[in-house]
């Protein structure tokens, strides 16, 4: 009878571990989605500043080359 109890206990443990693994995978997927969303929002918020910097660098390069027409 104790062998049956041990077998049942082992089956329950395996089932619990499988369920926990599924829950962990689901949580990791949700965390990754949240991080990707935050990254996308940050990129869109910083885009105007990045564009302004690129424009300024282009103008500075033109000035350094002696082109003062854009001033």
PDB file of N, H, CA, C and O in Angstrom:
ATOM      1  N   UNK A   1       0.819  -1.191   0.000  1.00  0.00           N
ATOM      2  CA  UNK A   1       0.000   0.000   0.000  1.00  0.00           C
ATOM      3  C   UNK A   1       0.862   1.255   0.000  1.00  0.00           C
ATOM      4  O   UNK A   1       0.480   2.256  -0.606  1.00  0.00           O
ATOM      5  N   UNK A   2       1.994   1.228   0.651  1.00  0.00           N
ATOM      6  H   UNK A   2       2.305   0.415   1.144  1.00  0.00           H
ATOM      7  CA  UNK A   2       2.854   2.403   0.669  1.00  0.00           C
ATOM      8  C   UNK A   2       3.433   2.692  -0.714  1.00  0.00           C
ATOM      9  O   UNK A   2       3.711   3.843  -1.048  1.00  0.00           O
ATOM     10  N   UNK A   3       3.616   1.621  -1.533  1.00  0.00           N
ATOM     11  H   UNK A   3       3.389   0.685  -1.262  1.00  0.00           H
ATOM     12  CA  UNK A   3       4.104   1.849  -2.887  1.00  0.00           C
ATOM     13  C   UNK A   3       3.084   2.627  -3.706  1.00  0.00           C
ATOM     14  O   UNK A   3       3.455   3.455  -4.537  1.00  0.00           O
ATOM     15  N   UNK A   4       1.822   2.369  -3.479  1.00  0.00           N
ATOM     16  H   UNK A   4       1.521   1.696  -2.804  1.00  0.00           H
ATOM     17  CA  UNK A   4       0.753   3.093  -4.186  1.00  0.00           C
ATOM     18  C   UNK A   4       0.762   4.553  -3.759  1.00  0.00           C
ATOM     19  O   UNK A   4       0.651   5.446  -4.598  1.00  0.00           O
ATOM     20  N   UNK A   5       0.890   4.798  -2.477  1.00  0.00           N
ATOM     21  H   UNK A   5       0.980   4.073  -1.795  1.00  0.00           H
ATOM     22  CA  UNK A   5       0.923   6.175  -1.973  1.00  0.00           C
ATOM     23  C   UNK A   5       2.133   6.931  -2.532  1.00  0.00           C
ATOM     24  O   UNK A   5       2.023   8.101  -2.898  1.00  0.00           O
ATOM     25  N   UNK A   6       3.272   6.265  -2.595  1.00  0.00           N
ATOM     26  H   UNK A   6       3.362   5.314  -2.298  1.00  0.00           H
ATOM     27  CA  UNK A   6       4.469   6.897  -3.143  1.00  0.00           C
ATOM     28  C   UNK A   6       4.261   7.199  -4.626  1.00  0.00           C
ATOM     29  O   UNK A   6       4.641   8.268  -5.103  1.00  0.00           O
ATOM     30  N   UNK A   7       3.665   6.270  -5.344  1.00  0.00           N
ATOM     31  H   UNK A   7       3.356   5.401  -4.956  1.00  0.00           H
ATOM     32  CA  UNK A   7       3.389   6.465  -6.770  1.00  0.00           C
ATOM     33  C   UNK A   7       2.441   7.623  -7.003  1.00  0.00           C
ATOM     34  O   UNK A   7       2.646   8.431  -7.910  1.00  0.00           O
ATOM     35  N   UNK A   8       1.414   7.703  -6.192  1.00  0.00           N
ATOM     36  H   UNK A   8       1.248   7.048  -5.455  1.00  0.00           H
ATOM     37  CA  UNK A   8       0.453   8.801  -6.321  1.00  0.00           C
ATOM     38  C   UNK A   8       1.130  10.129  -5.988  1.00  0.00           C
ATOM     39  O   UNK A   8       0.923  11.128  -6.677  1.00  0.00           O
ATOM     40  N   UNK A   9       1.929  10.134  -4.942  1.00  0.00           N
ATOM     41  H   UNK A   9       2.097   9.322  -4.382  1.00  0.00           H
ATOM     42  CA  UNK A   9       2.659  11.352  -4.570  1.00  0.00           C
ATOM     43  C   UNK A   9       3.598  11.811  -5.667  1.00  0.00           C
ATOM     44  O   UNK A   9       3.709  13.006  -5.941  1.00  0.00           O
ATOM     45  N   UNK A  10       4.268  10.865  -6.288  1.00  0.00           N
ATOM     46  H   UNK A  10       4.177   9.894  -6.065  1.00  0.00           H
ATOM     47  CA  UNK A  10       5.184  11.206  -7.376  1.00  0.00           C
ATOM     48  C   UNK A  10       4.424  11.766  -8.575  1.00  0.00           C
ATOM     49  O   UNK A  10       4.871  12.721  -9.210  1.00  0.00           O
ATOM     50  N   UNK A  11       3.273  11.168  -8.879  1.00  0.00           N
ATOM     51  H   UNK A  11       2.910  10.392  -8.363  1.00  0.00           H
ATOM     52  CA  UNK A  11       2.458  11.645  -9.997  1.00  0.00           C
ATOM     53  C   UNK A  11       1.964  13.064  -9.738  1.00  0.00           C
ATOM     54  O   UNK A  11       1.957  13.904 -10.638  1.00  0.00           O
ATOM     55  N   UNK A  12       1.555  13.316  -8.508  1.00  0.00           N
ATOM     56  H   UNK A  12       1.561  12.633  -7.778  1.00  0.00           H
ATOM     57  CA  UNK A  12       1.093  14.665  -8.156  1.00  0.00           C
ATOM     58  C   UNK A  12       2.245  15.659  -8.262  1.00  0.00           C
ATOM     59  O   UNK A  12       2.054  16.776  -8.743  1.00  0.00           O
ATOM     60  N   UNK A  13       3.423  15.272  -7.824  1.00  0.00           N
ATOM     61  H   UNK A  13       3.579  14.365  -7.433  1.00  0.00           H
ATOM     62  CA  UNK A  13       4.591  16.152  -7.896  1.00  0.00           C
ATOM     63  C   UNK A  13       4.955  16.466  -9.345  1.00  0.00           C
ATOM     64  O   UNK A  13       5.272  17.609  -9.672  1.00  0.00           O
ATOM     65  N   UNK A  14       4.913  15.465 -10.204  1.00  0.00           N
ATOM     66  H   UNK A  14       4.656  14.536  -9.938  1.00  0.00           H
ATOM     67  CA  UNK A  14       5.222  15.675 -11.617  1.00  0.00           C
ATOM     68  C   UNK A  14       4.191  16.603 -12.249  1.00  0.00           C
ATOM     69  O   UNK A  14       4.538  17.508 -13.009  1.00  0.00           O
ATOM     70  N   UNK A  15       2.929  16.370 -11.930  1.00  0.00           N
ATOM     71  H   UNK A  15       2.647  15.635 -11.313  1.00  0.00           H
ATOM     72  CA  UNK A  15       1.873  17.226 -12.468  1.00  0.00           C
ATOM     73  C   UNK A  15       2.015  18.662 -11.991  1.00  0.00           C
ATOM     74  O   UNK A  15       1.816  19.603 -12.759  1.00  0.00           O
ATOM     75  N   UNK A  16       2.360  18.824 -10.720  1.00  0.00           N
ATOM     76  H   UNK A  16       2.522  18.060 -10.096  1.00  0.00           H
ATOM     77  CA  UNK A  16       2.543  20.165 -10.167  1.00  0.00           C
ATOM     78  C   UNK A  16       3.731  20.868 -10.811  1.00  0.00           C
ATOM     79  O   UNK A  16       3.671  22.066 -11.091  1.00  0.00           O
ATOM     80  N   UNK A  17       4.795  20.134 -11.042  1.00  0.00           N
ATOM     81  H   UNK A  17       4.843  19.162 -10.814  1.00  0.00           H
ATOM     82  CA  UNK A  17       5.981  20.717 -11.675  1.00  0.00           C
ATOM     83  C   UNK A  17       5.673  21.137 -13.109  1.00  0.00           C
ATOM     84  O   UNK A  17       6.119  22.194 -13.556  1.00  0.00           O
ATOM     85  N   UNK A  18       4.920  20.324 -13.822  1.00  0.00           N
ATOM     86  H   UNK A  18       4.557  19.466 -13.459  1.00  0.00           H
ATOM     87  CA  UNK A  18       4.558  20.666 -15.199  1.00  0.00           C
ATOM     88  C   UNK A  18       3.686  21.915 -15.226  1.00  0.00           C
ATOM     89  O   UNK A  18       3.871  22.788 -16.074  1.00  0.00           O
ATOM     90  N   UNK A  19       2.746  21.999 -14.306  1.00  0.00           N
ATOM     91  H   UNK A  19       2.596  21.290 -13.617  1.00  0.00           H
ATOM     92  CA  UNK A  19       1.865  23.174 -14.230  1.00  0.00           C
ATOM     93  C   UNK A  19       2.676  24.420 -13.881  1.00  0.00           C
ATOM     94  O   UNK A  19       2.476  25.483 -14.470  1.00  0.00           O
ATOM     95  N   UNK A  20       3.580  24.286 -12.932  1.00  0.00           N
ATOM     96  H   UNK A  20       3.742  23.422 -12.453  1.00  0.00           H
ATOM     97  CA  UNK A  20       4.422  25.421 -12.540  1.00  0.00           C
ATOM     98  C   UNK A  20       5.284  25.881 -13.711  1.00  0.00           C
ATOM     99  O   UNK A  20       5.488  27.080 -13.904  1.00  0.00           O
ATOM    100  N   UNK A  21       5.780  24.945 -14.478  1.00  0.00           N
ATOM    101  H   UNK A  21       5.615  23.971 -14.321  1.00  0.00           H
ATOM    102  CA  UNK A  21       6.579  25.284 -15.656  1.00  0.00           C
ATOM    103  C   UNK A  21       5.774  26.042 -16.689  1.00  0.00           C
ATOM    104  O   UNK A  21       6.269  26.996 -17.289  1.00  0.00           O
ATOM    105  N   UNK A  22       4.544  25.629 -16.900  1.00  0.00           N
ATOM    106  H   UNK A  22       4.142  24.854 -16.412  1.00  0.00           H
ATOM    107  CA  UNK A  22       3.669  26.332 -17.842  1.00  0.00           C
ATOM    108  C   UNK A  22       3.377  27.750 -17.359  1.00  0.00           C
ATOM    109  O   UNK A  22       3.375  28.694 -18.149  1.00  0.00           O
ATOM    110  N   UNK A  23       3.133  27.891 -16.071  1.00  0.00           N
ATOM    111  H   UNK A  23       3.135  27.124 -15.429  1.00  0.00           H
ATOM    112  CA  UNK A  23       2.850  29.207 -15.504  1.00  0.00           C
ATOM    113  C   UNK A  23       4.074  30.121 -15.612  1.00  0.00           C
ATOM    114  O   UNK A  23       3.941  31.314 -15.884  1.00  0.00           O
ATOM    115  N   UNK A  24       5.250  29.561 -15.401  1.00  0.00           N
ATOM    116  H   UNK A  24       5.358  28.592 -15.180  1.00  0.00           H
ATOM    117  CA  UNK A  24       6.468  30.353 -15.499  1.00  0.00           C
ATOM    118  C   UNK A  24       6.698  30.803 -16.938  1.00  0.00           C
ATOM    119  O   UNK A  24       7.096  31.941 -17.183  1.00  0.00           O
ATOM    120  N   UNK A  25       6.448  29.916 -17.874  1.00  0.00           N
ATOM    121  H   UNK A  25       6.124  28.992 -17.674  1.00  0.00           H
ATOM    122  CA  UNK A  25       6.602  30.267 -19.291  1.00  0.00           C
ATOM    123  C   UNK A  25       5.627  31.376 -19.668  1.00  0.00           C
ATOM    124  O   UNK A  25       5.990  32.300 -20.396  1.00  0.00           O
ATOM    125  N   UNK A  26       4.403  31.292 -19.181  1.00  0.00           N
ATOM    126  H   UNK A  26       4.108  30.541 -18.590  1.00  0.00           H
ATOM    127  CA  UNK A  26       3.392  32.317 -19.457  1.00  0.00           C
ATOM    128  C   UNK A  26       3.834  33.658 -18.861  1.00  0.00           C
ATOM    129  O   UNK A  26       3.718  34.694 -19.515  1.00  0.00           O
ATOM    130  N   UNK A  27       4.333  33.643 -17.639  1.00  0.00           N
ATOM    131  H   UNK A  27       4.427  32.801 -17.107  1.00  0.00           H
ATOM    132  CA  UNK A  27       4.782  34.873 -16.983  1.00  0.00           C
ATOM    133  C   UNK A  27       5.961  35.488 -17.731  1.00  0.00           C
ATOM    134  O   UNK A  27       6.031  36.708 -17.879  1.00  0.00           O
ATOM    135  N   UNK A  28       6.883  34.658 -18.202  1.00  0.00           N
ATOM    136  H   UNK A  28       6.826  33.667 -18.082  1.00  0.00           H
ATOM    137  CA  UNK A  28       8.028  35.169 -18.953  1.00  0.00           C
ATOM    138  C   UNK A  28       7.583  35.798 -20.267  1.00  0.00           C
ATOM    139  O   UNK A  28       8.118  36.830 -20.674  1.00  0.00           O
ATOM    140  N   UNK A  29       6.619  35.191 -20.926  1.00  0.00           N
ATOM    141  H   UNK A  29       6.184  34.353 -20.596  1.00  0.00           H
ATOM    142  CA  UNK A  29       6.108  35.745 -22.180  1.00  0.00           C
ATOM    143  C   UNK A  29       5.442  37.096 -21.939  1.00  0.00           C
ATOM    144  O   UNK A  29       5.608  38.024 -22.730  1.00  0.00           O
ATOM    145  N   UNK A  30       4.693  37.203 -20.854  1.00  0.00           N
ATOM    146  H   UNK A  30       4.558  36.448 -20.212  1.00  0.00           H
ATOM    147  CA  UNK A  30       4.036  38.468 -20.529  1.00  0.00           C
ATOM    148  C   UNK A  30       5.064  39.541 -20.182  1.00  0.00           C
ATOM    149  O   UNK A  30       4.910  40.698 -20.573  1.00  0.00           O
ATOM    150  N   UNK A  31       6.102  39.165 -19.456  1.00  0.00           N
ATOM    151  H   UNK A  31       6.227  38.225 -19.139  1.00  0.00           H
ATOM    152  CA  UNK A  31       7.150  40.123 -19.096  1.00  0.00           C
ATOM    153  C   UNK A  31       7.886  40.600 -20.343  1.00  0.00           C
ATOM    154  O   UNK A  31       8.191  41.786 -20.465  1.00  0.00           O
ATOM    155  N   UNK A  32       8.170  39.695 -21.263  1.00  0.00           N
ATOM    156  H   UNK A  32       7.922  38.731 -21.163  1.00  0.00           H
ATOM    157  CA  UNK A  32       8.843  40.074 -22.496  1.00  0.00           C
ATOM    158  C   UNK A  32       7.973  41.018 -23.315  1.00  0.00           C
ATOM    159  O   UNK A  32       8.475  41.998 -23.866  1.00  0.00           O
ATOM    160  N   UNK A  33       6.692  40.740 -23.402  1.00  0.00           N
ATOM    161  H   UNK A  33       6.284  39.944 -22.955  1.00  0.00           H
ATOM    162  CA  UNK A  33       5.778  41.612 -24.138  1.00  0.00           C
ATOM    163  C   UNK A  33       5.735  43.006 -23.511  1.00  0.00           C
ATOM    164  O   UNK A  33       5.694  44.006 -24.228  1.00  0.00           O
ATOM    165  N   UNK A  34       5.744  43.076 -22.205  1.00  0.00           N
ATOM    166  H   UNK A  34       5.777  42.263 -21.623  1.00  0.00           H
ATOM    167  CA  UNK A  34       5.731  44.372 -21.519  1.00  0.00           C
ATOM    168  C   UNK A  34       7.020  45.140 -21.793  1.00  0.00           C
ATOM    169  O   UNK A  34       6.992  46.353 -22.000  1.00  0.00           O
ATOM    170  N   UNK A  35       8.148  44.436 -21.793  1.00  0.00           N
ATOM    171  H   UNK A  35       8.171  43.450 -21.625  1.00  0.00           H
ATOM    172  CA  UNK A  35       9.426  45.091 -22.076  1.00  0.00           C
ATOM    173  C   UNK A  35       9.483  45.593 -23.514  1.00  0.00           C
ATOM    174  O   UNK A  35       9.969  46.695 -23.771  1.00  0.00           O
ATOM    175  N   UNK A  36       8.990  44.793 -24.447  1.00  0.00           N
ATOM    176  H   UNK A  36       8.595  43.898 -24.238  1.00  0.00           H
ATOM    177  CA  UNK A  36       8.981  45.214 -25.853  1.00  0.00           C
ATOM    178  C   UNK A  36       8.082  46.429 -26.040  1.00  0.00           C
ATOM    179  O   UNK A  36       8.408  47.332 -26.811  1.00  0.00           O
ATOM    180  N   UNK A  37       6.959  46.454 -25.342  1.00  0.00           N
ATOM    181  H   UNK A  37       6.694  45.720 -24.716  1.00  0.00           H
ATOM    182  CA  UNK A  37       6.046  47.589 -25.425  1.00  0.00           C
ATOM    183  C   UNK A  37       6.710  48.852 -24.871  1.00  0.00           C
ATOM    184  O   UNK A  37       6.624  49.921 -25.475  1.00  0.00           O
ATOM    185  N   UNK A  38       7.369  48.723 -23.725  1.00  0.00           N
ATOM    186  H   UNK A  38       7.440  47.855 -23.234  1.00  0.00           H
ATOM    187  CA  UNK A  38       8.054  49.868 -23.125  1.00  0.00           C
ATOM    188  C   UNK A  38       9.170  50.368 -24.035  1.00  0.00           C
ATOM    189  O   UNK A  38       9.367  51.576 -24.166  1.00  0.00           O
ATOM    190  N   UNK A  39       9.896  49.455 -24.660  1.00  0.00           N
ATOM    191  H   UNK A  39       9.736  48.474 -24.554  1.00  0.00           H
ATOM    192  CA  UNK A  39      10.973  49.839 -25.574  1.00  0.00           C
ATOM    193  C   UNK A  39      10.404  50.611 -26.762  1.00  0.00           C
ATOM    194  O   UNK A  39      10.962  51.633 -27.161  1.00  0.00           O
ATOM    195  N   UNK A  40       9.309  50.135 -27.321  1.00  0.00           N
ATOM    196  H   UNK A  40       8.856  49.305 -26.997  1.00  0.00           H
ATOM    197  CA  UNK A  40       8.681  50.816 -28.453  1.00  0.00           C
ATOM    198  C   UNK A  40       8.200  52.213 -28.080  1.00  0.00           C
ATOM    199  O   UNK A  40       8.351  53.153 -28.860  1.00  0.00           O
ATOM    200  N   UNK A  41       7.624  52.351 -26.892  1.00  0.00           N
ATOM    201  H   UNK A  41       7.502  51.587 -26.258  1.00  0.00           H
ATOM    202  CA  UNK A  41       7.170  53.665 -26.440  1.00  0.00           C
ATOM    203  C   UNK A  41       8.352  54.604 -26.242  1.00  0.00           C
ATOM    204  O   UNK A  41       8.286  55.778 -26.605  1.00  0.00           O
ATOM    205  N   UNK A  42       9.422  54.091 -25.672  1.00  0.00           N
ATOM    206  H   UNK A  42       9.476  53.138 -25.377  1.00  0.00           H
ATOM    207  CA  UNK A  42      10.605  54.915 -25.446  1.00  0.00           C
ATOM    208  C   UNK A  42      11.194  55.377 -26.769  1.00  0.00           C
ATOM    209  O   UNK A  42      11.598  56.532 -26.903  1.00  0.00           O
ATOM    210  N   UNK A  43      11.243  54.486 -27.737  1.00  0.00           N
ATOM    211  H   UNK A  43      10.914  53.548 -27.628  1.00  0.00           H
ATOM    212  CA  UNK A  43      11.785  54.851 -29.049  1.00  0.00           C
ATOM    213  C   UNK A  43      10.958  55.958 -29.687  1.00  0.00           C
ATOM    214  O   UNK A  43      11.511  56.894 -30.264  1.00  0.00           O
ATOM    215  N   UNK A  44       9.632  55.858 -29.587  1.00  0.00           N
ATOM    216  H   UNK A  44       9.182  55.098 -29.118  1.00  0.00           H
ATOM    217  CA  UNK A  44       8.784  56.875 -30.199  1.00  0.00           C
ATOM    218  C   UNK A  44       8.899  58.210 -29.467  1.00  0.00           C
ATOM    219  O   UNK A  44       8.796  59.265 -30.094  1.00  0.00           O
ATOM    220  N   UNK A  45       9.109  58.182 -28.156  1.00  0.00           N
ATOM    221  H   UNK A  45       9.192  57.325 -27.647  1.00  0.00           H
ATOM    222  CA  UNK A  45       9.267  59.424 -27.401  1.00  0.00           C
ATOM    223  C   UNK A  45      10.613  60.092 -27.689  1.00  0.00           C
ATOM    224  O   UNK A  45      10.706  61.320 -27.690  1.00  0.00           O
ATOM    225  N   UNK A  46      11.645  59.300 -27.931  1.00  0.00           N
ATOM    226  H   UNK A  46      11.569  58.303 -27.930  1.00  0.00           H
ATOM    227  CA  UNK A  46      12.967  59.857 -28.181  1.00  0.00           C
ATOM    228  C   UNK A  46      13.224  60.197 -29.645  1.00  0.00           C
ATOM    229  O   UNK A  46      14.216  60.854 -29.963  1.00  0.00           O
ATOM    230  N   UNK A  47      12.358  59.764 -30.522  1.00  0.00           N
ATOM    231  H   UNK A  47      11.553  59.230 -30.264  1.00  0.00           H
ATOM    232  CA  UNK A  47      12.556  59.965 -31.950  1.00  0.00           C
ATOM    233  C   UNK A  47      12.735  61.433 -32.350  1.00  0.00           C
ATOM    234  O   UNK A  47      13.633  61.723 -33.141  1.00  0.00           O
ATOM    235  N   UNK A  48      11.933  62.368 -31.848  1.00  0.00           N
ATOM    236  H   UNK A  48      11.204  62.132 -31.206  1.00  0.00           H
ATOM    237  CA  UNK A  48      12.138  63.771 -32.246  1.00  0.00           C
ATOM    238  C   UNK A  48      13.522  64.297 -31.860  1.00  0.00           C
ATOM    239  O   UNK A  48      14.122  65.067 -32.611  1.00  0.00           O
ATOM    240  N   UNK A  49      14.026  63.891 -30.707  1.00  0.00           N
ATOM    241  H   UNK A  49      13.538  63.265 -30.098  1.00  0.00           H
ATOM    242  CA  UNK A  49      15.340  64.346 -30.269  1.00  0.00           C
ATOM    243  C   UNK A  49      16.441  63.717 -31.115  1.00  0.00           C
ATOM    244  O   UNK A  49      17.432  64.373 -31.434  1.00  0.00           O
ATOM    245  N   UNK A  50      16.272  62.478 -31.470  1.00  0.00           N
ATOM    246  H   UNK A  50      15.467  61.945 -31.210  1.00  0.00           H
ATOM    247  CA  UNK A  50      17.234  61.806 -32.328  1.00  0.00           C
ATOM    248  C   UNK A  50      17.266  62.465 -33.705  1.00  0.00           C
ATOM    249  O   UNK A  50      18.337  62.702 -34.264  1.00  0.00           O
ATOM    250  N   UNK A  51      16.103  62.754 -34.237  1.00  0.00           N
ATOM    251  H   UNK A  51      15.233  62.561 -33.783  1.00  0.00           H
ATOM    252  CA  UNK A  51      16.029  63.413 -35.546  1.00  0.00           C
ATOM    253  C   UNK A  51      16.669  64.799 -35.502  1.00  0.00           C
ATOM    254  O   UNK A  51      17.383  65.182 -36.428  1.00  0.00           O
ATOM    255  N   UNK A  52      16.416  65.551 -34.430  1.00  0.00           N
ATOM    256  H   UNK A  52      15.836  65.240 -33.677  1.00  0.00           H
ATOM    257  CA  UNK A  52      17.008  66.883 -34.299  1.00  0.00           C
ATOM    258  C   UNK A  52      18.532  66.789 -34.228  1.00  0.00           C
ATOM    259  O   UNK A  52      19.240  67.607 -34.816  1.00  0.00           O
ATOM    260  N   UNK A  53      19.023  65.802 -33.516  1.00  0.00           N
ATOM    261  H   UNK A  53      18.448  65.138 -33.038  1.00  0.00           H
ATOM    262  CA  UNK A  53      20.467  65.620 -33.416  1.00  0.00           C
ATOM    263  C   UNK A  53      21.094  65.269 -34.748  1.00  0.00           C
ATOM    264  O   UNK A  53      22.174  65.758 -35.078  1.00  0.00           O
ATOM    265  N   UNK A  54      20.425  64.423 -35.519  1.00  0.00           N
ATOM    266  H   UNK A  54      19.547  64.025 -35.252  1.00  0.00           H
ATOM    267  CA  UNK A  54      20.945  64.056 -36.839  1.00  0.00           C
ATOM    268  C   UNK A  54      20.981  65.272 -37.761  1.00  0.00           C
ATOM    269  O   UNK A  54      21.932  65.459 -38.519  1.00  0.00           O
ATOM    270  N   UNK A  55      19.932  66.096 -37.689  1.00  0.00           N
ATOM    271  H   UNK A  55      19.159  65.943 -37.073  1.00  0.00           H
ATOM    272  CA  UNK A  55      19.885  67.304 -38.513  1.00  0.00           C
ATOM    273  C   UNK A  55      21.004  68.263 -38.115  1.00  0.00           C
ATOM    274  O   UNK A  55      21.673  68.842 -38.971  1.00  0.00           O
ATOM    275  N   UNK A  56      21.199  68.423 -36.805  1.00  0.00           N
ATOM    276  H   UNK A  56      20.655  67.952 -36.109  1.00  0.00           H
ATOM    277  CA  UNK A  56      22.248  69.315 -36.329  1.00  0.00           C
ATOM    278  C   UNK A  56      23.628  68.824 -36.752  1.00  0.00           C
ATOM    279  O   UNK A  56      24.484  69.632 -37.112  1.00  0.00           O
ATOM    280  N   UNK A  57      23.855  67.531 -36.714  1.00  0.00           N
ATOM    281  H   UNK A  57      23.160  66.874 -36.422  1.00  0.00           H
ATOM    282  CA  UNK A  57      25.148  66.986 -37.132  1.00  0.00           C
ATOM    283  C   UNK A  57      25.393  67.216 -38.618  1.00  0.00           C
ATOM    284  O   UNK A  57      26.521  67.488 -39.030  1.00  0.00           O
ATOM    285  N   UNK A  58      24.346  67.108 -39.416  1.00  0.00           N
ATOM    286  H   UNK A  58      23.430  66.888 -39.082  1.00  0.00           H
ATOM    287  CA  UNK A  58      24.470  67.355 -40.858  1.00  0.00           C
ATOM    288  C   UNK A  58      24.839  68.814 -41.101  1.00  0.00           C
ATOM    289  O   UNK A  58      25.702  69.115 -41.925  1.00  0.00           O
ATOM    290  N   UNK A  59      24.175  69.723 -40.373  1.00  0.00           N
ATOM    291  H   UNK A  59      23.474  69.479 -39.704  1.00  0.00           H
ATOM    292  CA  UNK A  59      24.477  71.151 -40.521  1.00  0.00           C
ATOM    293  C   UNK A  59      25.895  71.462 -40.043  1.00  0.00           C
ATOM    294  O   UNK A  59      26.597  72.257 -40.667  1.00  0.00           O
ATOM    295  N   UNK A  60      26.313  70.850 -38.958  1.00  0.00           N
ATOM    296  H   UNK A  60      25.743  70.204 -38.451  1.00  0.00           H
ATOM    297  CA  UNK A  60      27.660  71.074 -38.435  1.00  0.00           C
ATOM    298  C   UNK A  60      28.713  70.563 -39.413  1.00  0.00           C
ATOM    299  O   UNK A  60      29.744  71.204 -39.614  1.00  0.00           O
ATOM    300  N   UNK A  61      28.454  69.421 -40.014  1.00  0.00           N
ATOM    301  H   UNK A  61      27.616  68.900 -39.851  1.00  0.00           H
ATOM    302  CA  UNK A  61      29.389  68.881 -41.004  1.00  0.00           C
ATOM    303  C   UNK A  61      29.497  69.824 -42.199  1.00  0.00           C
ATOM    304  O   UNK A  61      30.584  70.023 -42.742  1.00  0.00           O
ATOM    305  N   UNK A  62      28.371  70.404 -42.606  1.00  0.00           N
ATOM    306  H   UNK A  62      27.488  70.243 -42.165  1.00  0.00           H
ATOM    307  CA  UNK A  62      28.402  71.356 -43.726  1.00  0.00           C
ATOM    308  C   UNK A  62      29.212  72.597 -43.344  1.00  0.00           C
ATOM    309  O   UNK A  62      30.000  73.092 -44.149  1.00  0.00           O
ATOM    310  N   UNK A  63      29.026  73.097 -42.134  1.00  0.00           N
ATOM    311  H   UNK A  63      28.386  72.695 -41.479  1.00  0.00           H
ATOM    312  CA  UNK A  63      29.790  74.265 -41.681  1.00  0.00           C
ATOM    313  C   UNK A  63      31.277  73.955 -41.626  1.00  0.00           C
ATOM    314  O   UNK A  63      32.104  74.774 -42.027  1.00  0.00           O
ATOM    315  N   UNK A  64      31.615  72.770 -41.130  1.00  0.00           N
ATOM    316  H   UNK A  64      30.944  72.105 -40.804  1.00  0.00           H
ATOM    317  CA  UNK A  64      33.024  72.375 -41.054  1.00  0.00           C
ATOM    318  C   UNK A  64      33.650  72.229 -42.435  1.00  0.00           C
ATOM    319  O   UNK A  64      34.860  72.386 -42.593  1.00  0.00           O
ATOM    320  N   UNK A  65      32.827  71.931 -43.428  1.00  0.00           N
ATOM    321  H   UNK A  65      31.844  71.804 -43.299  1.00  0.00           H
ATOM    322  CA  UNK A  65      33.327  71.814 -44.791  1.00  0.00           C
ATOM    323  C   UNK A  65      33.405  73.152 -45.495  1.00  0.00           C
ATOM    324  O   UNK A  65      33.821  73.219 -46.652  1.00  0.00           O
ATOM    325  N   UNK A  66      33.001  74.247 -44.799  1.00  0.00           N
ATOM    326  H   UNK A  66      32.663  74.192 -43.859  1.00  0.00           H
ATOM    327  CA  UNK A  66      33.060  75.571 -45.392  1.00  0.00           C
ATOM    328  C   UNK A  66      31.778  75.999 -46.059  1.00  0.00           C
ATOM    329  O   UNK A  66      31.756  77.054 -46.693  1.00  0.00           O
ATOM    330  N   UNK A  67      30.734  75.254 -45.953  1.00  0.00           N
ATOM    331  H   UNK A  67      30.752  74.397 -45.437  1.00  0.00           H
ATOM    332  CA  UNK A  67      29.445  75.614 -46.547  1.00  0.00           C
ATOM    333  C   UNK A  67      28.646  76.410 -45.524  1.00  0.00           C
ATOM    334  O   UNK A  67      28.095  75.841 -44.581  1.00  0.00           O
ATOM    335  N   UNK A  68      28.583  77.720 -45.707  1.00  0.00           N
ATOM    336  H   UNK A  68      29.030  78.182 -46.473  1.00  0.00           H
ATOM    337  CA  UNK A  68      27.873  78.579 -44.772  1.00  0.00           C
ATOM    338  C   UNK A  68      26.503  79.002 -45.295  1.00  0.00           C
ATOM    339  O   UNK A  68      25.890  79.924 -44.756  1.00  0.00           O
ATOM    340  N   UNK A  69      26.024  78.338 -46.337  1.00  0.00           N
ATOM    341  H   UNK A  69      26.521  77.590 -46.776  1.00  0.00           H
ATOM    342  CA  UNK A  69      24.741  78.723 -46.943  1.00  0.00           C
ATOM    343  C   UNK A  69      23.553  78.381 -46.045  1.00  0.00           C
ATOM    344  O   UNK A  69      22.494  78.995 -46.170  1.00  0.00           O
ATOM    345  N   UNK A  70      23.708  77.431 -45.159  1.00  0.00           N
ATOM    346  H   UNK A  70      24.568  76.932 -45.057  1.00  0.00           H
ATOM    347  CA  UNK A  70      22.599  77.027 -44.299  1.00  0.00           C
ATOM    348  C   UNK A  70      22.495  77.844 -43.021  1.00  0.00           C
ATOM    349  O   UNK A  70      21.618  77.591 -42.194  1.00  0.00           O
ATOM    350  N   UNK A  71      23.379  78.821 -42.851  1.00  0.00           N
ATOM    351  H   UNK A  71      24.090  79.027 -43.523  1.00  0.00           H
ATOM    352  CA  UNK A  71      23.411  79.592 -41.608  1.00  0.00           C
ATOM    353  C   UNK A  71      22.387  80.684 -41.637  1.00  0.00           C
ATOM    354  O   UNK A  71      22.265  81.441 -40.674  1.00  0.00           O
TER     355      UNK A  71
END
